[in-house]
């Protein structure tokens, strides 16, 4: 598990009701690392947050971690 994947997974598991359903997959596209976050259907709102603030904060954490390791990353939240 990469550090970027670990950051997203740890934060997502702390936010949701069903932490065992959290799954983070990582793929490489055109020099950018794409992380896909999947949760249980009822937990999607907790990841997104009010007006998308939680999702924005999670994306900020991911980009800071990626920049620290000299990479670019993008987060895609799937239901």
mmCIF file of the N, C-alpha and C atoms, coordinates in Angstrom:
data_MODEL
# 
_entry.id   MODEL 
# 
loop_
_atom_site.group_PDB 
_atom_site.id 
_atom_site.type_symbol 
_atom_site.label_atom_id 
_atom_site.label_alt_id 
_atom_site.label_comp_id 
_atom_site.label_asym_id 
_atom_site.label_entity_id 
_atom_site.label_seq_id 
_atom_site.pdbx_PDB_ins_code 
_atom_site.Cartn_x 
_atom_site.Cartn_y 
_atom_site.Cartn_z 
_atom_site.occupancy 
_atom_site.B_iso_or_equiv 
_atom_site.pdbx_formal_charge 
_atom_site.auth_seq_id 
_atom_site.auth_comp_id 
_atom_site.auth_asym_id 
_atom_site.auth_atom_id 
_atom_site.pdbx_PDB_model_num 
ATOM 1   N N  . UNK A 1 1  ? 0.844   -1.174 0.000   1.00 0.00 ? 1  UNK A N  1 
ATOM 2   C CA . UNK A 1 1  ? 0.000   0.000  0.000   1.00 0.00 ? 1  UNK A CA 1 
ATOM 3   C C  . UNK A 1 1  ? 0.894   1.244  0.000   1.00 0.00 ? 1  UNK A C  1 
ATOM 4   N N  . UNK A 1 2  ? 0.601   2.166  -0.900  1.00 0.00 ? 2  UNK A N  1 
ATOM 5   C CA . UNK A 1 2  ? 1.392   3.389  -0.993  1.00 0.00 ? 2  UNK A CA 1 
ATOM 6   C C  . UNK A 1 2  ? 0.960   4.368  0.102   1.00 0.00 ? 2  UNK A C  1 
ATOM 7   N N  . UNK A 1 3  ? 1.801   5.351  0.412   1.00 0.00 ? 3  UNK A N  1 
ATOM 8   C CA . UNK A 1 3  ? 1.424   6.345  1.421   1.00 0.00 ? 3  UNK A CA 1 
ATOM 9   C C  . UNK A 1 3  ? 0.152   7.112  1.054   1.00 0.00 ? 3  UNK A C  1 
ATOM 10  N N  . UNK A 1 4  ? -0.036  7.395  -0.230  1.00 0.00 ? 4  UNK A N  1 
ATOM 11  C CA . UNK A 1 4  ? -1.240  8.113  -0.656  1.00 0.00 ? 4  UNK A CA 1 
ATOM 12  C C  . UNK A 1 4  ? -2.487  7.273  -0.404  1.00 0.00 ? 4  UNK A C  1 
ATOM 13  N N  . UNK A 1 5  ? -2.384  6.008  -0.737  1.00 0.00 ? 5  UNK A N  1 
ATOM 14  C CA . UNK A 1 5  ? -3.494  5.090  -0.526  1.00 0.00 ? 5  UNK A CA 1 
ATOM 15  C C  . UNK A 1 5  ? -3.792  4.955  0.967   1.00 0.00 ? 5  UNK A C  1 
ATOM 16  N N  . UNK A 1 6  ? -2.757  4.901  1.785   1.00 0.00 ? 6  UNK A N  1 
ATOM 17  C CA . UNK A 1 6  ? -2.923  4.758  3.229   1.00 0.00 ? 6  UNK A CA 1 
ATOM 18  C C  . UNK A 1 6  ? -3.626  5.968  3.832   1.00 0.00 ? 6  UNK A C  1 
ATOM 19  N N  . UNK A 1 7  ? -3.257  7.170  3.401   1.00 0.00 ? 7  UNK A N  1 
ATOM 20  C CA . UNK A 1 7  ? -3.880  8.386  3.939   1.00 0.00 ? 7  UNK A CA 1 
ATOM 21  C C  . UNK A 1 7  ? -5.376  8.394  3.648   1.00 0.00 ? 7  UNK A C  1 
ATOM 22  N N  . UNK A 1 8  ? -5.741  8.115  2.415   1.00 0.00 ? 8  UNK A N  1 
ATOM 23  C CA . UNK A 1 8  ? -7.154  8.129  2.026   1.00 0.00 ? 8  UNK A CA 1 
ATOM 24  C C  . UNK A 1 8  ? -7.925  7.059  2.790   1.00 0.00 ? 8  UNK A C  1 
ATOM 25  N N  . UNK A 1 9  ? -7.356  5.868  2.898   1.00 0.00 ? 9  UNK A N  1 
ATOM 26  C CA . UNK A 1 9  ? -8.055  4.772  3.552   1.00 0.00 ? 9  UNK A CA 1 
ATOM 27  C C  . UNK A 1 9  ? -8.239  5.014  5.049   1.00 0.00 ? 9  UNK A C  1 
ATOM 28  N N  . UNK A 1 10 ? -7.219  5.505  5.719   1.00 0.00 ? 10 UNK A N  1 
ATOM 29  C CA . UNK A 1 10 ? -7.319  5.742  7.162   1.00 0.00 ? 10 UNK A CA 1 
ATOM 30  C C  . UNK A 1 10 ? -8.373  6.804  7.467   1.00 0.00 ? 10 UNK A C  1 
ATOM 31  N N  . UNK A 1 11 ? -8.360  7.895  6.725   1.00 0.00 ? 11 UNK A N  1 
ATOM 32  C CA . UNK A 1 11 ? -9.330  8.967  6.964   1.00 0.00 ? 11 UNK A CA 1 
ATOM 33  C C  . UNK A 1 11 ? -10.748 8.490  6.627   1.00 0.00 ? 11 UNK A C  1 
ATOM 34  N N  . UNK A 1 12 ? -10.905 7.796  5.512   1.00 0.00 ? 12 UNK A N  1 
ATOM 35  C CA . UNK A 1 12 ? -12.232 7.314  5.109   1.00 0.00 ? 12 UNK A CA 1 
ATOM 36  C C  . UNK A 1 12 ? -12.792 6.319  6.124   1.00 0.00 ? 12 UNK A C  1 
ATOM 37  N N  . UNK A 1 13 ? -11.951 5.414  6.615   1.00 0.00 ? 13 UNK A N  1 
ATOM 38  C CA . UNK A 1 13 ? -12.418 4.440  7.611   1.00 0.00 ? 13 UNK A CA 1 
ATOM 39  C C  . UNK A 1 13 ? -12.856 5.121  8.903   1.00 0.00 ? 13 UNK A C  1 
ATOM 40  N N  . UNK A 1 14 ? -12.215 6.235  9.247   1.00 0.00 ? 14 UNK A N  1 
ATOM 41  C CA . UNK A 1 14 ? -12.584 6.960  10.468  1.00 0.00 ? 14 UNK A CA 1 
ATOM 42  C C  . UNK A 1 14 ? -13.926 7.685  10.319  1.00 0.00 ? 14 UNK A C  1 
ATOM 43  N N  . UNK A 1 15 ? -14.314 8.008  9.102   1.00 0.00 ? 15 UNK A N  1 
ATOM 44  C CA . UNK A 1 15 ? -15.528 8.787  8.870   1.00 0.00 ? 15 UNK A CA 1 
ATOM 45  C C  . UNK A 1 15 ? -16.800 7.950  8.749   1.00 0.00 ? 15 UNK A C  1 
ATOM 46  N N  . UNK A 1 16 ? -16.694 6.725  8.276   1.00 0.00 ? 16 UNK A N  1 
ATOM 47  C CA . UNK A 1 16 ? -17.883 5.947  7.911   1.00 0.00 ? 16 UNK A CA 1 
ATOM 48  C C  . UNK A 1 16 ? -18.365 5.037  9.037   1.00 0.00 ? 16 UNK A C  1 
ATOM 49  N N  . UNK A 1 17 ? -19.607 4.533  8.870   1.00 0.00 ? 17 UNK A N  1 
ATOM 50  C CA . UNK A 1 17 ? -20.177 3.594  9.840   1.00 0.00 ? 17 UNK A CA 1 
ATOM 51  C C  . UNK A 1 17 ? -19.688 2.172  9.607   1.00 0.00 ? 17 UNK A C  1 
ATOM 52  N N  . UNK A 1 18 ? -19.393 1.837  8.345   1.00 0.00 ? 18 UNK A N  1 
ATOM 53  C CA . UNK A 1 18 ? -18.937 0.491  7.999   1.00 0.00 ? 18 UNK A CA 1 
ATOM 54  C C  . UNK A 1 18 ? -17.521 0.557  7.437   1.00 0.00 ? 18 UNK A C  1 
ATOM 55  N N  . UNK A 1 19 ? -16.511 0.623  8.322   1.00 0.00 ? 19 UNK A N  1 
ATOM 56  C CA . UNK A 1 19 ? -15.129 0.782  7.836   1.00 0.00 ? 19 UNK A CA 1 
ATOM 57  C C  . UNK A 1 19 ? -14.613 -0.408 7.029   1.00 0.00 ? 19 UNK A C  1 
ATOM 58  N N  . UNK A 1 20 ? -15.200 -1.591 7.225   1.00 0.00 ? 20 UNK A N  1 
ATOM 59  C CA . UNK A 1 20 ? -14.752 -2.761 6.466   1.00 0.00 ? 20 UNK A CA 1 
ATOM 60  C C  . UNK A 1 20 ? -15.133 -2.675 4.989   1.00 0.00 ? 20 UNK A C  1 
ATOM 61  N N  . UNK A 1 21 ? -16.093 -1.820 4.653   1.00 0.00 ? 21 UNK A N  1 
ATOM 62  C CA . UNK A 1 21 ? -16.545 -1.693 3.267   1.00 0.00 ? 21 UNK A CA 1 
ATOM 63  C C  . UNK A 1 21 ? -15.705 -0.694 2.478   1.00 0.00 ? 21 UNK A C  1 
ATOM 64  N N  . UNK A 1 22 ? -14.788 -0.001 3.133   1.00 0.00 ? 22 UNK A N  1 
ATOM 65  C CA . UNK A 1 22 ? -13.956 0.994  2.455   1.00 0.00 ? 22 UNK A CA 1 
ATOM 66  C C  . UNK A 1 22 ? -12.899 0.281  1.616   1.00 0.00 ? 22 UNK A C  1 
ATOM 67  N N  . UNK A 1 23 ? -12.797 0.684  0.352   1.00 0.00 ? 23 UNK A N  1 
ATOM 68  C CA . UNK A 1 23 ? -11.825 0.089  -0.555  1.00 0.00 ? 23 UNK A CA 1 
ATOM 69  C C  . UNK A 1 23 ? -11.186 1.198  -1.380  1.00 0.00 ? 23 UNK A C  1 
ATOM 70  N N  . UNK A 1 24 ? -9.855  1.228  -1.392  1.00 0.00 ? 24 UNK A N  1 
ATOM 71  C CA . UNK A 1 24 ? -9.120  2.231  -2.165  1.00 0.00 ? 24 UNK A CA 1 
ATOM 72  C C  . UNK A 1 24 ? -8.255  1.506  -3.188  1.00 0.00 ? 24 UNK A C  1 
ATOM 73  N N  . UNK A 1 25 ? -8.484  1.802  -4.464  1.00 0.00 ? 25 UNK A N  1 
ATOM 74  C CA . UNK A 1 25 ? -7.675  1.202  -5.522  1.00 0.00 ? 25 UNK A CA 1 
ATOM 75  C C  . UNK A 1 25 ? -6.868  2.308  -6.201  1.00 0.00 ? 25 UNK A C  1 
ATOM 76  N N  . UNK A 1 26 ? -5.694  1.935  -6.669  1.00 0.00 ? 26 UNK A N  1 
ATOM 77  C CA . UNK A 1 26 ? -4.783  2.915  -7.261  1.00 0.00 ? 26 UNK A CA 1 
ATOM 78  C C  . UNK A 1 26 ? -4.397  2.483  -8.662  1.00 0.00 ? 26 UNK A C  1 
ATOM 79  N N  . UNK A 1 27 ? -4.502  3.426  -9.606  1.00 0.00 ? 27 UNK A N  1 
ATOM 80  C CA . UNK A 1 27 ? -4.076  3.181  -10.978 1.00 0.00 ? 27 UNK A CA 1 
ATOM 81  C C  . UNK A 1 27 ? -3.257  4.373  -11.456 1.00 0.00 ? 27 UNK A C  1 
ATOM 82  N N  . UNK A 1 28 ? -2.465  4.143  -12.487 1.00 0.00 ? 28 UNK A N  1 
ATOM 83  C CA . UNK A 1 28 ? -1.596  5.185  -13.040 1.00 0.00 ? 28 UNK A CA 1 
ATOM 84  C C  . UNK A 1 28 ? -2.128  5.575  -14.408 1.00 0.00 ? 28 UNK A C  1 
ATOM 85  N N  . UNK A 1 29 ? -2.338  6.888  -14.623 1.00 0.00 ? 29 UNK A N  1 
ATOM 86  C CA . UNK A 1 29 ? -2.809  7.374  -15.921 1.00 0.00 ? 29 UNK A CA 1 
ATOM 87  C C  . UNK A 1 29 ? -2.065  8.645  -16.291 1.00 0.00 ? 29 UNK A C  1 
ATOM 88  N N  . UNK A 1 30 ? -1.334  8.592  -17.379 1.00 0.00 ? 30 UNK A N  1 
ATOM 89  C CA . UNK A 1 30 ? -0.646  9.765  -17.937 1.00 0.00 ? 30 UNK A CA 1 
ATOM 90  C C  . UNK A 1 30 ? 0.173   10.516 -16.887 1.00 0.00 ? 30 UNK A C  1 
ATOM 91  N N  . UNK A 1 31 ? 0.907   9.803  -16.084 1.00 0.00 ? 31 UNK A N  1 
ATOM 92  C CA . UNK A 1 31 ? 1.761   10.424 -15.086 1.00 0.00 ? 31 UNK A CA 1 
ATOM 93  C C  . UNK A 1 31 ? 1.049   10.878 -13.826 1.00 0.00 ? 31 UNK A C  1 
ATOM 94  N N  . UNK A 1 32 ? -0.240  10.638 -13.749 1.00 0.00 ? 32 UNK A N  1 
ATOM 95  C CA . UNK A 1 32 ? -1.022  10.999 -12.569 1.00 0.00 ? 32 UNK A CA 1 
ATOM 96  C C  . UNK A 1 32 ? -1.550  9.726  -11.922 1.00 0.00 ? 32 UNK A C  1 
ATOM 97  N N  . UNK A 1 33 ? -1.447  9.657  -10.616 1.00 0.00 ? 33 UNK A N  1 
ATOM 98  C CA . UNK A 1 33 ? -1.972  8.518  -9.882  1.00 0.00 ? 33 UNK A CA 1 
ATOM 99  C C  . UNK A 1 33 ? -3.440  8.782  -9.585  1.00 0.00 ? 33 UNK A C  1 
ATOM 100 N N  . UNK A 1 34 ? -4.302  7.851  -9.971  1.00 0.00 ? 34 UNK A N  1 
ATOM 101 C CA . UNK A 1 34 ? -5.733  7.973  -9.746  1.00 0.00 ? 34 UNK A CA 1 
ATOM 102 C C  . UNK A 1 34 ? -6.130  7.009  -8.637  1.00 0.00 ? 34 UNK A C  1 
ATOM 103 N N  . UNK A 1 35 ? -6.679  7.539  -7.561  1.00 0.00 ? 35 UNK A N  1 
ATOM 104 C CA . UNK A 1 35 ? -7.161  6.713  -6.466  1.00 0.00 ? 35 UNK A CA 1 
ATOM 105 C C  . UNK A 1 35 ? -8.679  6.718  -6.494  1.00 0.00 ? 35 UNK A C  1 
ATOM 106 N N  . UNK A 1 36 ? -9.266  5.523  -6.436  1.00 0.00 ? 36 UNK A N  1 
ATOM 107 C CA . UNK A 1 36 ? -10.715 5.389  -6.426  1.00 0.00 ? 36 UNK A CA 1 
ATOM 108 C C  . UNK A 1 36 ? -11.141 4.907  -5.048  1.00 0.00 ? 36 UNK A C  1 
ATOM 109 N N  . UNK A 1 37 ? -12.031 5.650  -4.419  1.00 0.00 ? 37 UNK A N  1 
ATOM 110 C CA . UNK A 1 37 ? -12.520 5.327  -3.084  1.00 0.00 ? 37 UNK A CA 1 
ATOM 111 C C  . UNK A 1 37 ? -13.942 4.797  -3.192  1.00 0.00 ? 37 UNK A C  1 
ATOM 112 N N  . UNK A 1 38 ? -14.152 3.596  -2.664  1.00 0.00 ? 38 UNK A N  1 
ATOM 113 C CA . UNK A 1 38 ? -15.484 2.997  -2.660  1.00 0.00 ? 38 UNK A CA 1 
ATOM 114 C C  . UNK A 1 38 ? -15.898 2.748  -1.218  1.00 0.00 ? 38 UNK A C  1 
ATOM 115 N N  . UNK A 1 39 ? -17.165 3.069  -0.908  1.00 0.00 ? 39 UNK A N  1 
ATOM 116 C CA . UNK A 1 39 ? -17.705 2.848  0.426   1.00 0.00 ? 39 UNK A CA 1 
ATOM 117 C C  . UNK A 1 39 ? -19.041 2.137  0.308   1.00 0.00 ? 39 UNK A C  1 
ATOM 118 N N  . UNK A 1 40 ? -19.606 1.804  1.450   1.00 0.00 ? 40 UNK A N  1 
ATOM 119 C CA . UNK A 1 40 ? -20.964 1.258  1.465   1.00 0.00 ? 40 UNK A CA 1 
ATOM 120 C C  . UNK A 1 40 ? -21.912 2.372  1.000   1.00 0.00 ? 40 UNK A C  1 
ATOM 121 N N  . UNK A 1 41 ? -23.007 2.025  0.324   1.00 0.00 ? 41 UNK A N  1 
ATOM 122 C CA . UNK A 1 41 ? -23.903 3.063  -0.221  1.00 0.00 ? 41 UNK A CA 1 
ATOM 123 C C  . UNK A 1 41 ? -24.391 4.076  0.815   1.00 0.00 ? 41 UNK A C  1 
ATOM 124 N N  . UNK A 1 42 ? -24.665 3.662  2.030   1.00 0.00 ? 42 UNK A N  1 
ATOM 125 C CA . UNK A 1 42 ? -25.156 4.580  3.053   1.00 0.00 ? 42 UNK A CA 1 
ATOM 126 C C  . UNK A 1 42 ? -24.092 5.517  3.595   1.00 0.00 ? 42 UNK A C  1 
ATOM 127 N N  . UNK A 1 43 ? -22.837 5.205  3.374   1.00 0.00 ? 43 UNK A N  1 
ATOM 128 C CA . UNK A 1 43 ? -21.738 6.008  3.906   1.00 0.00 ? 43 UNK A CA 1 
ATOM 129 C C  . UNK A 1 43 ? -21.219 7.059  2.931   1.00 0.00 ? 43 UNK A C  1 
ATOM 130 N N  . UNK A 1 44 ? -21.732 7.083  1.732   1.00 0.00 ? 44 UNK A N  1 
ATOM 131 C CA . UNK A 1 44 ? -21.239 8.008  0.717   1.00 0.00 ? 44 UNK A CA 1 
ATOM 132 C C  . UNK A 1 44 ? -21.409 9.462  1.150   1.00 0.00 ? 44 UNK A C  1 
ATOM 133 N N  . UNK A 1 45 ? -22.521 9.772  1.786   1.00 0.00 ? 45 UNK A N  1 
ATOM 134 C CA . UNK A 1 45 ? -22.772 11.137 2.241   1.00 0.00 ? 45 UNK A CA 1 
ATOM 135 C C  . UNK A 1 45 ? -21.790 11.593 3.301   1.00 0.00 ? 45 UNK A C  1 
ATOM 136 N N  . UNK A 1 46 ? -21.325 10.682 4.127   1.00 0.00 ? 46 UNK A N  1 
ATOM 137 C CA . UNK A 1 46 ? -20.362 11.035 5.164   1.00 0.00 ? 46 UNK A CA 1 
ATOM 138 C C  . UNK A 1 46 ? -19.002 11.353 4.575   1.00 0.00 ? 46 UNK A C  1 
ATOM 139 N N  . UNK A 1 47 ? -18.660 10.703 3.465   1.00 0.00 ? 47 UNK A N  1 
ATOM 140 C CA . UNK A 1 47 ? -17.388 10.983 2.793   1.00 0.00 ? 47 UNK A CA 1 
ATOM 141 C C  . UNK A 1 47 ? -17.466 12.327 2.070   1.00 0.00 ? 47 UNK A C  1 
ATOM 142 N N  . UNK A 1 48 ? -18.606 12.619 1.461   1.00 0.00 ? 48 UNK A N  1 
ATOM 143 C CA . UNK A 1 48 ? -18.751 13.865 0.724   1.00 0.00 ? 48 UNK A CA 1 
ATOM 144 C C  . UNK A 1 48 ? -18.899 15.046 1.683   1.00 0.00 ? 48 UNK A C  1 
ATOM 145 N N  . UNK A 1 49 ? -19.698 14.907 2.720   1.00 0.00 ? 49 UNK A N  1 
ATOM 146 C CA . UNK A 1 49 ? -19.862 15.968 3.705   1.00 0.00 ? 49 UNK A CA 1 
ATOM 147 C C  . UNK A 1 49 ? -20.783 17.072 3.226   1.00 0.00 ? 49 UNK A C  1 
ATOM 148 N N  . UNK A 1 50 ? -20.993 18.042 4.084   1.00 0.00 ? 50 UNK A N  1 
ATOM 149 C CA . UNK A 1 50 ? -21.868 19.162 3.731   1.00 0.00 ? 50 UNK A CA 1 
ATOM 150 C C  . UNK A 1 50 ? -21.204 20.036 2.679   1.00 0.00 ? 50 UNK A C  1 
ATOM 151 N N  . UNK A 1 51 ? -21.932 20.217 1.602   1.00 0.00 ? 51 UNK A N  1 
ATOM 152 C CA . UNK A 1 51 ? -21.474 21.013 0.458   1.00 0.00 ? 51 UNK A CA 1 
ATOM 153 C C  . UNK A 1 51 ? -20.114 20.545 -0.064  1.00 0.00 ? 51 UNK A C  1 
ATOM 154 N N  . UNK A 1 52 ? -19.790 19.262 0.152   1.00 0.00 ? 52 UNK A N  1 
ATOM 155 C CA . UNK A 1 52 ? -18.560 18.694 -0.374  1.00 0.00 ? 52 UNK A CA 1 
ATOM 156 C C  . UNK A 1 52 ? -17.301 19.071 0.380   1.00 0.00 ? 52 UNK A C  1 
ATOM 157 N N  . UNK A 1 53 ? -17.452 19.609 1.578   1.00 0.00 ? 53 UNK A N  1 
ATOM 158 C CA . UNK A 1 53 ? -16.277 20.064 2.331   1.00 0.00 ? 53 UNK A CA 1 
ATOM 159 C C  . UNK A 1 53 ? -15.380 18.914 2.772   1.00 0.00 ? 53 UNK A C  1 
ATOM 160 N N  . UNK A 1 54 ? -15.964 17.811 3.208   1.00 0.00 ? 54 UNK A N  1 
ATOM 161 C CA . UNK A 1 54 ? -15.149 16.670 3.643   1.00 0.00 ? 54 UNK A CA 1 
ATOM 162 C C  . UNK A 1 54 ? -14.388 16.078 2.461   1.00 0.00 ? 54 UNK A C  1 
ATOM 163 N N  . UNK A 1 55 ? -15.059 15.944 1.323   1.00 0.00 ? 55 UNK A N  1 
ATOM 164 C CA . UNK A 1 55 ? -14.400 15.420 0.122   1.00 0.00 ? 55 UNK A CA 1 
ATOM 165 C C  . UNK A 1 55 ? -13.271 16.351 -0.314  1.00 0.00 ? 55 UNK A C  1 
ATOM 166 N N  . UNK A 1 56 ? -13.492 17.660 -0.223  1.00 0.00 ? 56 UNK A N  1 
ATOM 167 C CA . UNK A 1 56 ? -12.454 18.617 -0.603  1.00 0.00 ? 56 UNK A CA 1 
ATOM 168 C C  . UNK A 1 56 ? -11.253 18.514 0.331   1.00 0.00 ? 56 UNK A C  1 
ATOM 169 N N  . UNK A 1 57 ? -11.517 18.343 1.623   1.00 0.00 ? 57 UNK A N  1 
ATOM 170 C CA . UNK A 1 57 ? -10.425 18.197 2.592   1.00 0.00 ? 57 UNK A CA 1 
ATOM 171 C C  . UNK A 1 57 ? -9.646  16.912 2.339   1.00 0.00 ? 57 UNK A C  1 
ATOM 172 N N  . UNK A 1 58 ? -10.345 15.843 2.002   1.00 0.00 ? 58 UNK A N  1 
ATOM 173 C CA . UNK A 1 58 ? -9.692  14.568 1.705   1.00 0.00 ? 58 UNK A CA 1 
ATOM 174 C C  . UNK A 1 58 ? -8.826  14.694 0.453   1.00 0.00 ? 58 UNK A C  1 
ATOM 175 N N  . UNK A 1 59 ? -9.320  15.403 -0.546  1.00 0.00 ? 59 UNK A N  1 
ATOM 176 C CA . UNK A 1 59 ? -8.531  15.631 -1.766  1.00 0.00 ? 59 UNK A CA 1 
ATOM 177 C C  . UNK A 1 59 ? -7.301  16.492 -1.479  1.00 0.00 ? 59 UNK A C  1 
ATOM 178 N N  . UNK A 1 60 ? -7.444  17.457 -0.581  1.00 0.00 ? 60 UNK A N  1 
ATOM 179 C CA . UNK A 1 60 ? -6.303  18.293 -0.202  1.00 0.00 ? 60 UNK A CA 1 
ATOM 180 C C  . UNK A 1 60 ? -5.237  17.461 0.496   1.00 0.00 ? 60 UNK A C  1 
ATOM 181 N N  . UNK A 1 61 ? -5.649  16.600 1.429   1.00 0.00 ? 61 UNK A N  1 
ATOM 182 C CA . UNK A 1 61 ? -4.700  15.710 2.104   1.00 0.00 ? 61 UNK A CA 1 
ATOM 183 C C  . UNK A 1 61 ? -3.976  14.818 1.102   1.00 0.00 ? 61 UNK A C  1 
ATOM 184 N N  . UNK A 1 62 ? -4.715  14.311 0.132   1.00 0.00 ? 62 UNK A N  1 
ATOM 185 C CA . UNK A 1 62 ? -4.118  13.453 -0.886  1.00 0.00 ? 62 UNK A CA 1 
ATOM 186 C C  . UNK A 1 62 ? -3.099  14.222 -1.724  1.00 0.00 ? 62 UNK A C  1 
ATOM 187 N N  . UNK A 1 63 ? -3.434  15.422 -2.143  1.00 0.00 ? 63 UNK A N  1 
ATOM 188 C CA . UNK A 1 63 ? -2.499  16.164 -2.990  1.00 0.00 ? 63 UNK A CA 1 
ATOM 189 C C  . UNK A 1 63 ? -1.245  16.576 -2.224  1.00 0.00 ? 63 UNK A C  1 
ATOM 190 N N  . UNK A 1 64 ? -1.372  16.881 -0.943  1.00 0.00 ? 64 UNK A N  1 
ATOM 191 C CA . UNK A 1 64 ? -0.199  17.215 -0.130  1.00 0.00 ? 64 UNK A CA 1 
ATOM 192 C C  . UNK A 1 64 ? 0.701   15.992 0.026   1.00 0.00 ? 64 UNK A C  1 
ATOM 193 N N  . UNK A 1 65 ? 0.102   14.838 0.280   1.00 0.00 ? 65 UNK A N  1 
ATOM 194 C CA . UNK A 1 65 ? 0.878   13.601 0.405   1.00 0.00 ? 65 UNK A CA 1 
ATOM 195 C C  . UNK A 1 65 ? 1.564   13.252 -0.902  1.00 0.00 ? 65 UNK A C  1 
ATOM 196 N N  . UNK A 1 66 ? 0.844   13.403 -2.015  1.00 0.00 ? 66 UNK A N  1 
ATOM 197 C CA . UNK A 1 66 ? 1.423   13.105 -3.326  1.00 0.00 ? 66 UNK A CA 1 
ATOM 198 C C  . UNK A 1 66 ? 2.579   14.048 -3.637  1.00 0.00 ? 66 UNK A C  1 
ATOM 199 N N  . UNK A 1 67 ? 2.399   15.319 -3.346  1.00 0.00 ? 67 UNK A N  1 
ATOM 200 C CA . UNK A 1 67 ? 3.447   16.301 -3.615  1.00 0.00 ? 67 UNK A CA 1 
ATOM 201 C C  . UNK A 1 67 ? 4.697   16.010 -2.785  1.00 0.00 ? 67 UNK A C  1 
ATOM 202 N N  . UNK A 1 68 ? 4.491   15.553 -1.570  1.00 0.00 ? 68 UNK A N  1 
ATOM 203 C CA . UNK A 1 68 ? 5.619   15.202 -0.701  1.00 0.00 ? 68 UNK A CA 1 
ATOM 204 C C  . UNK A 1 68 ? 6.458   14.074 -1.313  1.00 0.00 ? 68 UNK A C  1 
ATOM 205 N N  . UNK A 1 69 ? 5.807   13.188 -2.050  1.00 0.00 ? 69 UNK A N  1 
ATOM 206 C CA . UNK A 1 69 ? 6.493   12.062 -2.679  1.00 0.00 ? 69 UNK A CA 1 
ATOM 207 C C  . UNK A 1 69 ? 6.821   12.322 -4.155  1.00 0.00 ? 69 UNK A C  1 
ATOM 208 N N  . UNK A 1 70 ? 6.671   13.566 -4.588  1.00 0.00 ? 70 UNK A N  1 
ATOM 209 C CA . UNK A 1 70 ? 7.035   13.928 -5.952  1.00 0.00 ? 70 UNK A CA 1 
ATOM 210 C C  . UNK A 1 70 ? 6.095   13.401 -7.013  1.00 0.00 ? 70 UNK A C  1 
ATOM 211 N N  . UNK A 1 71 ? 4.825   13.243 -6.681  1.00 0.00 ? 71 UNK A N  1 
ATOM 212 C CA . UNK A 1 71 ? 3.855   12.710 -7.637  1.00 0.00 ? 71 UNK A CA 1 
ATOM 213 C C  . UNK A 1 71 ? 2.652   13.634 -7.719  1.00 0.00 ? 71 UNK A C  1 
ATOM 214 N N  . UNK A 1 72 ? 1.775   13.334 -8.674  1.00 0.00 ? 72 UNK A N  1 
ATOM 215 C CA . UNK A 1 72 ? 0.485   14.008 -8.791  1.00 0.00 ? 72 UNK A CA 1 
ATOM 216 C C  . UNK A 1 72 ? -0.590  12.963 -8.571  1.00 0.00 ? 72 UNK A C  1 
ATOM 217 N N  . UNK A 1 73 ? -1.641  13.340 -7.876  1.00 0.00 ? 73 UNK A N  1 
ATOM 218 C CA . UNK A 1 73 ? -2.695  12.371 -7.578  1.00 0.00 ? 73 UNK A CA 1 
ATOM 219 C C  . UNK A 1 73 ? -4.067  13.023 -7.674  1.00 0.00 ? 73 UNK A C  1 
ATOM 220 N N  . UNK A 1 74 ? -5.048  12.173 -7.956  1.00 0.00 ? 74 UNK A N  1 
ATOM 221 C CA . UNK A 1 74 ? -6.428  12.618 -8.075  1.00 0.00 ? 74 UNK A CA 1 
ATOM 222 C C  . UNK A 1 74 ? -7.301  11.595 -7.359  1.00 0.00 ? 74 UNK A C  1 
ATOM 223 N N  . UNK A 1 75 ? -8.329  12.073 -6.674  1.00 0.00 ? 75 UNK A N  1 
ATOM 224 C CA . UNK A 1 75 ? -9.247  11.193 -5.942  1.00 0.00 ? 75 UNK A CA 1 
ATOM 225 C C  . UNK A 1 75 ? -10.593 11.144 -6.632  1.00 0.00 ? 75 UNK A C  1 
ATOM 226 N N  . UNK A 1 76 ? -11.077 9.927  -6.861  1.00 0.00 ? 76 UNK A N  1 
ATOM 227 C CA . UNK A 1 76 ? -12.394 9.714  -7.450  1.00 0.00 ? 76 UNK A CA 1 
ATOM 228 C C  . UNK A 1 76 ? -13.218 8.941  -6.436  1.00 0.00 ? 76 UNK A C  1 
ATOM 229 N N  . UNK A 1 77 ? -14.352 9.500  -6.031  1.00 0.00 ? 77 UNK A N  1 
ATOM 230 C CA . UNK A 1 77 ? -15.209 8.852  -5.031  1.00 0.00 ? 77 UNK A CA 1 
ATOM 231 C C  . UNK A 1 77 ? -16.336 8.143  -5.759  1.00 0.00 ? 77 UNK A C  1 
ATOM 232 N N  . UNK A 1 78 ? -16.409 6.845  -5.573  1.00 0.00 ? 78 UNK A N  1 
ATOM 233 C CA . UNK A 1 78 ? -17.412 6.007  -6.254  1.00 0.00 ? 78 UNK A CA 1 
ATOM 234 C C  . UNK A 1 78 ? -18.459 5.530  -5.250  1.00 0.00 ? 78 UNK A C  1 
ATOM 235 N N  . UNK A 1 79 ? -19.665 5.317  -5.746  1.00 0.00 ? 79 UNK A N  1 
ATOM 236 C CA . UNK A 1 79 ? -20.693 4.763  -4.871  1.00 0.00 ? 79 UNK A CA 1 
ATOM 237 C C  . UNK A 1 79 ? -20.913 3.305  -5.129  1.00 0.00 ? 79 UNK A C  1 
# 
